[in-house]
Amino acid sequence: MSLEVTVVGQEAAAEVLAVVRAAFAARPVLDPPADALSETEASIAALLAPGGGLLARLDGRTVGAVVLDPDGDALYLRRFGVDPGAQGRGIARALVRAALAEAAQREGLRRLVILARQELPLTVQFWRDMGFAGTARRPPYVEMARPVPHTVEVPTADAMRALGEHLASVVQAGDLLVLSGELGAGKTTFTQGLGAGLGVRGGITSPTFVIARVHPSLADGPSLVHVDAYRLGGAAELDDLDLDTDLDDAVTVVEWGSGLAEGLADAWLEVRIGRATGGTVAADVIDPEADPRVVELDPVGVRWLGVDLLAP
């Protein structure tokens, strides 16, 4: 199975319309009915004019579509649909991820917004699962939004520490940061910078052998809770950690926490660290200066809407 998502313009109006008609016709009858069912090729072309759209093709067949509608700092997802015959294959999720990536490349966009029918709880839950949170009610719709991720090139270990130290000026008590990346990618180096910026006590090292450490603030700021979830068997074990602090009063960093730690909070900041080159070194002699990193900062939840992570 080959799934490809591409950016398209008005020239793809007929393909987008075909997906919209198939997807919306298969939905339950609503009152008032969905406006999408009255679309024409001309009206879809007009919708595509400002910001284009995305088409998903499965083995060459068009099976998913969304119109991208920029409005101020928001990118609205309009006429989002997947052909009923292709559902259950991750196409909707792929469209959302592609929309996030596209928004991240366009200047000035800080949030993705969708208007979901409140009578369709499974649809609303899908958007929640994709990191969207309700921001307003516009009957018969609920407006849901999520922040746009940022990508930062980090050429050295010092730059990784500096990124962590900068984010210390953005985070606050109760925030959760979920770190991911291969062994030696720089997760602990990032946390060292965060701890320095927060002004906490104690040297920050990898917590692998103790699973979690609490670093109290040396000033009036929040403590730093540093957790390594690598050896944990699941989210339940993470939730059962006997931490000598209230997470609402601390900034919590969980290394190797993707897929485990998100249940600790309603909002979190994903910090995904990847190598910018393909070079590798032995696991026990990893050189943090061996090659540059690319860090994706992916904020999830209402807490991060309107927060400029990279503001000086």
PyMOL commands that set and color helices and strands:
alter all, ss='L'
color gray80, all
select helices_A, chain A and resi 10-25+35-38+41-51+84-86+91-105+121-129+157-167+187-198+235-239+247-249+261-264+283-285+302-304
alter helices_A, ss='H'
color red, helices_A
select strands_A, chain A and resi 3-8+53-58+61-71+74-82+111-117+133-138+141-147+150-154+176-180+212-215+223-228+250-255+268-275+293-300
alter strands_A, ss='S'
color yellow, strands_A
deselect
rebuild
show_as cartoon
